Amino acid sequence: MATVDESSSAKRWLPLEANPDVMNQFLWGLGLAPDAAECNDVFGLDDELLEMVPKPVLAVLFLYPITKKSEEERIEQDKEIKEKVHSDKVYFMKQTVGNACGTIGLLHAIGNITSQIKLSEGSFLDKFFKTTSNMTPMERGRFLENDSQIEDAHSAAVTAGETPASDDVNTHFICLACVDGELYELDGRKAGPISHGASSPATLLK
């Protein structure tokens, strides 16, 4: 996925595979306690399939194809986002590295549930969120861009996938998380978080 943000750098990573096992090893290696949370597949939106997803659901990573229509909608949304106010409890960061959307999505997920999970003291995730807590979304994106530890971990996760990685993809990860009783769409390519109304962990998948 190639970002079109005018502030983006020329740096590009290989994309992360949409594979829960790969993502779990990635997050656990960065400091998420294995017994605190894990990634799972959502096989469909039918009630029976949703019941198969372990509860509670803390966040959702959504992968979708980038199309001309989705890009036009993103540009229009950016105009509206800049005029809206969101909860200051929302952790949001910009994506400045091409194909980093999988990692950005996971960081958005973890960053908005730190009060509900355990991060190993002194781990990458623990230090990352403490260091970037008072930064702007763009400063957080730049900080990530220049951090070799997360880049190395991302690269290792890419090679652990089941399919050959290519930097020429047209899909994109975003995160959906419930913060302060609202459902937020967190997309590092957009100007900011987007509230989609009232929500809770119990209704996050609905």
C-alpha positions in Angstrom: 0.0 0.0 0.0 1.5 3.3 -1.0 0.6 6.2 1.1 -0.4 9.5 -0.6 0.1 11.7 2.5 2.1 14.7 1.4 4.1 14.4 4.7 5.1 10.8 4.0 8.7 9.7 3.7 10.2 7.7 0.9 10.7 4.8 3.3 8.8 1.6 2.5 8.4 -1.7 4.4 7.1 -5.0 3.1 3.5 -5.4 4.2 2.5 -7.5 7.2 0.4 -10.6 6.5 -3.1 -10.7 7.8 -2.3 -13.7 10.0 -3.2 -13.8 13.7 -0.4 -16.2 14.6 2.2 -13.9 13.0 0.7 -10.8 14.6 0.6 -12.5 18.0 4.3 -13.5 17.9 5.1 -9.9 16.7 3.2 -8.3 19.6 4.4 -10.7 22.2 8.0 -10.1 21.1 7.5 -6.4 21.6 6.2 -6.7 25.1 2.5 -7.6 25.1 2.0 -10.2 27.8 0.8 -13.4 26.1 -1.9 -13.9 28.7 -3.1 -10.2 28.3 -4.5 -10.3 24.7 -4.2 -12.1 21.4 -5.2 -11.7 17.8 -7.9 -13.9 16.3 -9.6 -14.3 12.9 -13.1 -13.0 12.3 -14.5 -15.4 9.7 -17.7 -13.6 8.9 -20.4 -11.2 10.2 -23.1 -13.8 10.8 -24.1 -14.1 14.5 -22.8 -17.7 14.6 -19.4 -16.8 13.3 -19.2 -13.7 15.6 -19.9 -16.0 18.6 -16.7 -17.9 17.7 -14.6 -14.8 18.4 -13.1 -14.9 22.0 -14.5 -12.2 24.3 -14.1 -9.4 25.3 -13.2 -7.9 21.9 -10.7 -5.0 22.7 -10.1 -3.8 19.1 -10.6 -4.8 15.5 -8.1 -4.7 12.6 -9.9 -4.4 9.3 -8.1 -5.1 6.0 -9.8 -3.7 2.8 -8.8 -3.1 -0.9 -7.9 0.4 -1.9 -10.0 1.6 -4.8 -10.5 4.9 -6.6 -13.8 5.3 -4.7 -12.2 4.7 -1.3 -9.4 7.2 -2.0 -12.0 9.8 -3.0 -13.9 9.2 0.2 -10.7 9.5 2.2 -9.9 12.9 0.7 -13.4 14.1 1.5 -13.3 12.8 5.0 -10.0 14.5 5.7 -11.7 17.9 5.1 -14.3 17.1 7.7 -12.0 15.5 10.2 -10.0 18.6 10.7 -13.1 20.4 11.9 -14.2 17.8 14.4 -13.1 17.3 18.1 -12.5 13.8 19.5 -11.8 12.5 22.9 -8.3 13.3 24.2 -8.0 9.7 25.4 -7.8 8.5 21.8 -4.3 7.4 20.8 -3.7 8.2 17.1 -0.6 8.4 14.9 0.1 9.2 11.3 1.5 6.7 8.9 4.7 8.0 7.2 6.2 4.7 6.1 4.7 2.9 3.0 3.2 -0.5 3.8 3.5 0.0 7.5 -0.3 0.0 8.0 -0.4 -3.4 9.6 2.0 -2.3 12.3 0.3 1.0 12.7 -3.0 -0.8 13.1 -1.6 -3.0 15.8 -0.1 0.0 17.6 -3.4 1.8 17.4 -5.1 -1.2 18.9 -2.6 -1.5 21.8 -2.4 2.3 22.3 -6.1 2.5 23.0 -6.4 -0.4 25.5 -3.2 0.1 27.6 -5.4 0.5 30.7 -7.0 -2.9 30.0 -3.9 -5.0 29.3 -0.4 -5.7 30.6 2.8 -4.6 28.9 6.1 -5.9 30.1 8.0 -3.2 32.0 10.8 -1.8 29.9 9.7 -3.5 26.7 9.4 -1.8 23.3 5.7 -1.3 23.6 5.9 0.0 27.2 8.7 2.5 26.3 7.0 3.5 23.0 3.7 4.5 24.5 5.3 6.3 27.4 7.7 8.2 25.1 5.1 9.2 22.6 2.2 9.9 24.9 2.5 13.7 24.6 3.6 13.8 21.0 1.4 14.9 18.1 0.2 12.2 15.6 2.8 13.2 13.1 5.6 13.2 15.7 4.6 9.7 16.7 4.7 8.6 13.0 8.2 10.1 12.6 9.3 8.5 15.8 8.2 5.1 14.6 9.8 5.7 11.2 13.2 6.3 12.8 13.1 3.4 15.3 15.2 0.5 14.1 13.8 -1.9 16.7 10.3 -1.8 15.4 11.5 -1.9 11.8 13.5 -5.1 12.6 10.6 -6.7 14.4 8.3 -5.8 11.5 10.7 -7.3 9.0 11.0 -10.5 11.1 7.1 -10.8 11.2 6.9 -10.4 7.5 9.3 -13.3 6.9 7.2 -15.4 9.3 4.2 -15.2 7.1 2.8 -18.0 4.9 2.8 -16.1 1.6 5.7 -14.4 -0.2 5.8 -10.7 0.6 5.6 -8.0 -2.1 5.6 -4.2 -1.6 3.2 -3.8 -4.5 -0.1 -4.3 -2.8 -3.4 -2.4 -2.9 -4.8 -3.3 0.5 -4.8 -1.4 3.7 -5.2 -2.1 7.5 -7.2 0.2 9.8 -8.1 -0.2 13.4 -11.5 0.1 15.1 -11.4 0.7 18.9 -13.9 1.7 21.5 -12.7 4.7 23.5 -14.7 6.6 26.0 -17.9 4.8 24.9 -17.4 5.7 21.2 -16.3 3.6 18.2 -13.3 5.2 16.6 -11.8 4.5 13.2 -8.1 4.8 13.3 -6.3 5.1 10.0 -2.8 6.6 9.8 -3.4 7.8 6.3 -6.3 10.0 7.4 -6.1 13.4 9.1 -7.3 12.1 12.4 -9.6 9.6 14.3 -13.2 9.3 13.1 -16.0 8.7 15.6 -18.7 6.3 14.4 -21.0 6.8 17.4 -21.7 5.1 20.7 -20.2 1.6 21.2 -18.8 -0.8 23.8 -16.6 -3.9 23.9 -19.8 -5.9 23.9 -21.0 -4.4 20.6 -17.7 -3.7 18.9 -18.2 -6.4 16.3 -21.8 -5.5 15.7 
